[in-house]
Amino acid sequence: MGCLESMNYEVLLSQCTFREAREYIRKRCREVHEVAPGYRIADIHLIGVPPLLVGVDGDTIVFPYTKPCHGTFVIRAGSGEEAARLRSAKKKR
């Protein structure tokens, strides 16, 4: 399992519920993708109550990150590769 600490990231919202994370991403990101629990972002598996939303803004992604015993956070990280992968998956549907 990957580690968030290895990424260049910013915490946008801390110790929130899954619902609050979804609403935050939906309201603040123009491009939003729904992913299944277990979806990987740079070797980090997302966990939570579906639907899990990942926002994309240019080469930046915004996603919920749950750290057991610490709660759920909304994170922004620069990852052009992940943004491209999300866009590619959406086009295949």
N, C-alpha and C positions, 0 to 999 in steps of 0.2 A: 504494500500500500504506500502511496506517495505521501509527501509531507507538504503542507501548505507553506511551511517556513522556507522551502526551497524556491518559492515563487516570489516575484516582486508584486505585492498586493497592497490593497487599501481596504480597511473595514468601513463599510458604509452604514451598517446597522448592526447592533450587537444584542445578544441575548433576546432574540425575538422568537415568535412562534412561526411554524411553517406557513400559516396563513398570512401573517404580517410580511414574511419574506416574499411570498408570491405577489402580494399587493404592491409592495415596494418596487419590485422588478417590473411588474406590469405597468405601473404609473410612470416610471422614470426611464424606461428603455423603449426606443422606437421599434426595435426589432426583438421579438420575444419568441423563443423556441421551447416547446414542451419536451422534456426528456423523462425517461423511466428511471426509477430508483436504481442505483448501481451504475449509472452513466459515468464514464470516466472523463475527467478533465485533467490532463497532464499527470496521469497516474493517481489522481485523487478520485475515489469513488463517492458519488453523491448519495446521501441517504436522506430519507424524509418521507412525508406523506404526499402521495401524488395529488395533483400534478406538480412536478418540479419544473420550475421555469428558469431558463437561462437567457439573459439579455445580451444583445450584441450591439456595440456602438463603435463602428469602425473596426479597429483591431483590438478593442477592449471587450472583455466579457464580464458579466455581472451574474453571480450565481450564489445559491444558498450553500453554506458549508456548516455541517453539524459536527461538533466535536463532543463526543459522549462526556457527560459530567460537566460540560461547560456551556452547552446550549447551541443555538443556531445563530449564525451570523450571515450577513449579506456582504459578499466580497467582490471587489473589482480588481481584475488582473489583466495585464497586457498579454494577450496571446492570439496573435494573428492566425496561427495554425489552427487553434481551436475554433475561432470564429469562422474560418473557411470550412472546417469540417462540419460545423452546425449548418451552415448555408448549403453545403453540398448534400447533406442528408435530407434537408427540406425539399430540395429540387427533385430528388429521386422518388418522393412519395407521389 
